[in-house]
Amino acid sequence: MGEEYSDYEKKVHDAIFENSQNEYSDEIKKLNRLFANEIKISSKLKSKDEFIEEFDKVKIFKKSNTKVIYMNKVLIGAAAAVILLVGGYFGFASSKQEVQVSNQNELKAKVVFVIGDVKVKNNLNDAGTKPEVGVLLSKNQILITGEKGTADLQFSNNSTLRIRPNSEISIKNLLEQDGKLTEEVNLKKGSAIANINKQKQTDNFNIVTPTVIAGVRGTRFLIIVDPDKNKDEVTKVSVLDGSVGITKHKDEVPLSTEPIVIIDGKESAQEISRGGDFKKSSLTTPDKDIIEGKDSIDSEDSNSSLSNETEGSLFKKYGRLEILSLDGGAKITGVITSMNDAEFTVHTVKGFVKVDRKKVISHDSKQLK
């Protein structure tokens, strides 16, 4: 470019045509997204064609060596002017636009199982209500389970999180932006079992406790806050398969770019004290049973073919009845009490039974008369 262009125009040119990084690069990217309709703006702005039509009528003159240089609409004057005009709008409305973009890509977590004392709150001062199966939870909502309360949440890629008794979680972030999933929940106290489907390299599923961030990618694990009932809120993670990366944080901001410890399958790790180092050990049988959902089944004597349950007593106990229609025409009536990738555990009038998930062709609720 000749000396007839100002430093500002040269930088605009380089950012647009040379993909150079300078102080105007971000504004150029915003304009590209705007004109590609990637950002939906509530206020009225000129379209790309309207901008071009307007600047087609504008002649910008520059004097250099007594020569007059005319810059066409497709050259830098129009682009620079557009940046000046629209840049002000982005500065004025950036926070509003960010909210709108987040809302457009905000995901939900679905409640797929509820039993016992479970409440959903919009804030800590809210009295809360018991969620029904199918209810969608969004950012900042809080789910609290009582002494005998359990709830399962299902996320966008069919990953599930079982919230165990005496626990409190909140939805921190559920976003999909530019094809990238970011799913985060806060586990303030209690315990949860995660069954996370294999994710893309760019996706993130995190469980944030008071002391650490547990980052997962395709794994089954148990996470407990304050496992020893200490005054300090320490965290314990037990992994059945896959791996979990543990990162310390301060006010939910990671203190390091890499995890401080990686917990692999068949391993457990527990904080020695709040914010302290982790001590690794082998996965214990009780923790393995919890992750696989066997602990609650064993307590109900699932191996017994004798049962005093009726459909009415099951409905009273769980608040619902379900009908699973299987490939081949068979039907099972009862309540799904746990699940994993391969099977459902169903409490029926004859006791607890295992059902191959691949054989289930439909799942409906049953109304008692």
HELIX and SHEET records of a PDB file:
HELIX    1   1 ASP A    7  PHE A   17  1                                  11    
HELIX    2   2 SER A   25  PHE A   35  1                                  11    
HELIX    3   3 LYS A   48  ASP A   56  1                                   9    
HELIX    4   4 ILE A   76  ASN A  105  1                                  30    
HELIX    5   5 THR A  285  GLU A  292  1                                   8    
HELIX    6   6 LYS A  294  SER A  299  1                                   6    
HELIX    7   7 GLU A  311  TYR A  318  1                                   8    
HELIX    8   8 ARG A  357  LYS A  359  5                                   3    
SHEET    1   A 2 ILE A  60  SER A  64  0                                        
SHEET    2   A 2 LYS A  67  MET A  71 -1                                        
SHEET    1   B 8 VAL A 118  LYS A 121  0                                        
SHEET    2   B 8 ILE A 142  THR A 145 -1                                        
SHEET    3   B 8 GLU A 168  GLN A 177 -1                                        
SHEET    4   B 8 LYS A 180  ILE A 196 -1                                        
SHEET    5   B 8 THR A 160  ILE A 163 -1                                        
SHEET    6   B 8 THR A 150  GLN A 154 -1                                        
SHEET    7   B 8 ALA A 109  ILE A 115 -1                                        
SHEET    8   B 8 LEU A 136  LEU A 137 -1                                        
SHEET    1   C 8 VAL A 118  LYS A 121  0                                        
SHEET    2   C 8 ILE A 142  THR A 145 -1                                        
SHEET    3   C 8 GLU A 168  GLN A 177 -1                                        
SHEET    4   C 8 LYS A 180  ILE A 196 -1                                        
SHEET    5   C 8 ASN A 204  VAL A 208  1                                        
SHEET    6   C 8 VAL A 212  VAL A 216 -1                                        
SHEET    7   C 8 SER A 243  LYS A 250 -1                                        
SHEET    8   C 8 VAL A 253  PRO A 254 -1                                        
SHEET    1   D 8 VAL A 118  LYS A 121  0                                        
SHEET    2   D 8 ILE A 142  THR A 145 -1                                        
SHEET    3   D 8 GLU A 168  GLN A 177 -1                                        
SHEET    4   D 8 LYS A 180  ILE A 196 -1                                        
SHEET    5   D 8 THR A 219  VAL A 225 -1                                        
SHEET    6   D 8 THR A 235  ASP A 241 -1                                        
SHEET    7   D 8 GLU A 267  GLU A 271 -1                                        
SHEET    8   D 8 PHE A 278  SER A 282 -1                                        
SHEET    1   E 8 VAL A 118  LYS A 121  0                                        
SHEET    2   E 8 ILE A 142  THR A 145 -1                                        
SHEET    3   E 8 GLU A 168  GLN A 177 -1                                        
SHEET    4   E 8 LYS A 180  ILE A 196 -1                                        
SHEET    5   E 8 ASN A 204  VAL A 208  1                                        
SHEET    6   E 8 VAL A 212  VAL A 216 -1                                        
SHEET    7   E 8 SER A 243  LYS A 250 -1                                        
SHEET    8   E 8 VAL A 261  ASP A 264 -1                                        
SHEET    1   F 5 GLY A 351  ASP A 356  0                                        
SHEET    2   F 5 GLU A 343  THR A 348 -1                                        
SHEET    3   F 5 LYS A 331  MET A 339 -1                                        
SHEET    4   F 5 GLU A 322  LEU A 326 -1                                        
SHEET    5   F 5 VAL A 360  SER A 365 -1                                        
END                                                                             
